Amino acid sequence: MAVEGQVKQLQAAQDQKRASMRTKTLGTLVGMFTGEHLTAALSEVEAGRDDDACSGGQFVDVAWASMRFNISMSPERYAQTKDNLAELVALRNDLIHHFLERFDIFDENGCCAAATHLDACYEQIDVHFERLKEWARSLAETQALASSFLQSKSFEDMFVHGINPDGSVCWARSTIVECLHKAETACQVGGWTSLDTAIEFISKENRDQVPSRYGCKTWRQLLRKSGLFELRSIGGSVGNRGETWYRIRAAPLRDES
């Protein structure tokens, strides 16, 4: 099942989807459940479908989010589960619409037969109920883990600053590169920006944006490692590298780490 849309409208979209389910029949709900929540095991290629589909393939200028979850199982188990749930719906319909037609509850033998039938139905229903409870527990645990991660520093580093949990960096969307771009826009001279001036500019605007946060010892190392900037030294001499200047690279290089 997927929930998607503009971030500020996600709750409304979820509430609307929940409200629409209240008028559905049990058979329709089971069909939605097996079609959207359950899935036969997919290959990595099939599972990794294009996330751009969430916005209809269009570029958007607002925050857009898409959340997707399902219960994956083998094709054989998926087919069996669909059949079992269909049988459960049929059982429910039979109990609601045909129970009194099948059993004479005003007769002792009819009452005994009805009680025996209800006991058998209960056993069948209980098996499915326990499985549904297991899925619900698993979903609740997954939601708790997801919520914990979304509130963690690791998620903030990855989503906001471009620092992945394994320590690698998505330089193109990292906060520190964005800061270097801003410094370049504000401080460039003749198309080049003094690194010392940029550092001073960044320290005033974003004090927490430092090379060590991105696995680098120096700003110069960070500029090279990102592959997004050209560097040059001005005023250097033997044993003295001089002042470092940088500018955005027209064609970014691959990470040099």
C-alpha positions in Angstrom: 0.0 0.0 0.0 1.3 3.5 -0.8 0.4 6.9 0.7 1.7 9.8 -1.3 1.3 13.4 -2.0 2.3 16.8 -0.8 3.7 16.6 2.7 1.3 19.1 4.2 -1.6 17.1 2.7 -0.5 13.5 3.7 -2.6 13.3 6.8 -5.7 14.5 4.9 -5.0 12.0 2.1 -4.7 9.2 4.7 -7.9 10.2 6.5 -9.7 10.3 3.2 -8.5 6.9 2.2 -9.6 5.5 5.7 -13.0 7.1 5.4 -13.6 5.6 1.9 -13.0 2.1 3.3 -15.9 2.4 5.8 -18.5 1.9 3.0 -16.7 -1.0 1.4 -17.9 -4.6 1.6 -15.8 -7.2 3.2 -15.1 -8.8 -0.1 -13.9 -5.5 -1.5 -11.7 -4.8 1.5 -10.1 -8.3 1.2 -9.5 -7.6 -2.5 -7.8 -4.3 -1.6 -5.8 -6.0 1.1 -4.5 -8.8 -1.1 -3.9 -6.4 -4.0 -2.2 -3.6 -2.1 -0.8 -5.0 1.2 0.2 -8.5 0.2 2.6 -9.2 -2.7 4.4 -12.2 -4.2 8.1 -12.0 -3.8 9.6 -9.6 -6.4 12.9 -9.5 -8.1 15.3 -6.6 -7.2 14.6 -5.0 -10.6 10.8 -5.2 -10.1 11.0 -4.0 -6.5 13.1 -1.0 -7.4 10.5 0.8 -9.5 11.0 4.4 -10.4 10.2 6.6 -7.4 9.4 9.5 -9.8 6.1 7.8 -10.4 4.8 9.3 -7.2 4.6 12.7 -8.7 3.3 11.5 -12.0 6.7 12.0 -13.6 6.4 15.7 -13.2 8.8 18.0 -11.4 7.2 19.6 -8.4 8.2 22.7 -6.5 6.7 21.6 -3.2 7.7 18.9 -0.6 6.4 15.6 -1.9 6.6 12.3 0.0 5.7 8.7 -0.8 5.5 5.9 1.7 5.0 2.3 0.6 4.8 -0.9 2.6 3.6 -4.5 2.0 3.9 -8.0 3.2 6.0 -10.1 0.8 5.7 -13.8 0.5 6.4 -16.6 -2.0 4.1 -16.8 -5.0 2.8 -20.1 -3.8 2.0 -18.8 -0.3 0.5 -15.6 -1.8 -1.9 -17.6 -4.0 -2.8 -19.8 -1.0 -3.4 -16.8 1.2 -5.7 -15.2 -1.4 -7.7 -18.4 -1.6 -7.9 -18.7 2.2 -9.1 -15.2 2.6 -11.7 -15.7 -0.2 -12.9 -18.8 1.7 -13.2 -16.7 4.8 -15.3 -14.1 3.0 -17.5 -16.9 1.6 -17.9 -18.3 5.1 -18.9 -15.0 6.5 -21.5 -14.5 3.7 -22.9 -17.9 4.3 -23.2 -17.3 8.1 -24.9 -13.9 7.5 -27.2 -14.8 4.7 -27.9 -18.6 4.8 -27.4 -19.8 8.3 -31.0 -19.8 9.3 -31.9 -21.4 6.0 -29.6 -24.3 6.6 -30.5 -25.1 10.2 -33.8 -25.4 12.1 -32.9 -23.7 15.3 -36.4 -24.5 16.7 -35.6 -28.1 16.7 -33.2 -29.8 19.1 -31.3 -31.7 16.4 -31.2 -28.6 14.3 -29.7 -26.6 17.2 -27.1 -29.3 17.8 -26.1 -29.3 14.1 -26.0 -25.5 14.1 -23.8 -25.5 17.2 -21.4 -28.1 15.6 -21.2 -26.0 12.4 -20.5 -22.8 14.4 -17.7 -24.5 16.3 -16.1 -25.6 13.0 -16.5 -22.1 11.7 -14.9 -20.7 14.8 -11.9 -22.9 14.4 -11.5 -21.9 10.8 -11.9 -18.2 11.6 -9.5 -18.4 14.6 -6.7 -19.6 12.3 -7.1 -16.6 10.1 -7.5 -14.3 13.0 -4.2 -15.3 14.6 -2.5 -14.8 11.3 -4.0 -11.4 10.9 -2.9 -10.5 14.4 0.7 -11.6 13.6 0.7 -9.3 10.5 -0.7 -6.5 12.6 2.0 -6.9 15.3 4.7 -7.0 12.6 3.3 -3.8 11.0 3.2 -2.1 14.4 6.8 -3.1 15.1 7.8 -1.8 11.6 6.0 1.5 12.2 7.8 1.9 15.6 11.2 1.2 14.0 10.5 3.6 11.1 9.3 6.3 13.5 12.4 5.9 15.7 14.7 6.2 12.6 12.8 9.2 11.3 13.5 11.0 14.6 17.1 10.0 14.7 20.3 12.0 14.0 21.1 9.4 11.3 18.0 10.2 9.4 18.5 14.0 9.7 22.1 13.6 8.5 20.9 11.5 5.5 17.8 13.3 4.5 18.9 16.9 5.3 22.6 16.9 5.0 23.3 14.1 2.5 25.4 12.0 4.9 24.5 8.3 4.6 24.4 5.9 7.6 27.5 4.1 6.2 29.5 7.4 6.2 29.4 8.0 2.5 28.2 11.4 1.3 25.8 12.4 -1.5 27.8 15.5 -2.3 25.5 17.0 -4.8 22.7 17.5 -2.2 24.8 17.9 0.9 24.3 20.9 3.1 28.0 21.8 3.2 28.2 21.9 -0.7 25.1 24.1 -0.6 26.9 26.4 1.8 29.9 26.6 -0.5 27.6 27.5 -3.4 26.1 30.3 -1.3 29.5 31.5 -0.3 30.5 31.4 -3.9 27.5 33.5 -5.0 28.2 36.1 -2.3 32.0 36.3 -2.3 33.3 35.4 -5.8 35.8 37.7 -7.5 36.2 37.2 -11.3 34.5 33.8 -11.2 36.6 32.5 -8.3 36.0 32.4 -4.5 38.6 32.6 -1.8 38.3 29.5 0.4 39.3 31.5 3.5 36.5 34.0 2.7 34.0 31.2 2.1 35.0 29.5 5.4 34.4 32.8 7.3 31.1 33.3 5.5 29.9 29.7 6.3 31.0 29.9 9.9 28.7 32.9 10.4 25.7 31.3 8.6 26.1 27.6 9.5 28.6 27.0 12.3 27.9 23.3 12.4 28.9 22.7 8.8 32.6 21.7 9.1 34.7 19.2 7.0 35.0 16.7 9.9 31.2 16.1 9.8 31.7 14.8 6.3 34.7 12.6 7.0 37.3 15.2 5.8 40.2 16.8 7.7 40.4 20.0 5.8 38.2 22.2 3.6 40.5 21.7 0.7 40.2 17.9 1.0 36.4 18.3 1.1 36.4 20.3 -2.1 38.5 17.7 -3.9 36.6 14.8 -2.5 33.2 16.1 -3.6 34.4 16.4 -7.3 32.1 19.4 -7.7 34.7 22.2 -7.6 37.8 23.4 -9.4 40.7 24.5 -7.2 43.7 26.8 -7.7 46.3 28.4 -5.5 47.3 32.0 -5.7 50.5 33.6 -4.3 52.2 30.4 -3.5 56.0 29.8 -3.3 58.3 27.0 -2.6 57.1 25.2 0.5 54.0 27.5 0.6 50.9 26.4 -1.3 49.4 29.9 -1.2 45.7 30.9 -0.9 43.2 28.4 -2.2 40.4 29.6 -4.5 37.5 27.5 -5.9 34.7 27.6 -8.3 31.9 25.3 -9.3 33.0 22.6 -11.9 31.0 22.5 -15.1 31.2 18.7 -15.3 31.4 17.2 -11.8 34.0 14.5 -11.2 33.3 11.2 -9.4 34.0 10.9 -5.7 37.8 10.7 -5.3 37.6 8.9 -2.0 
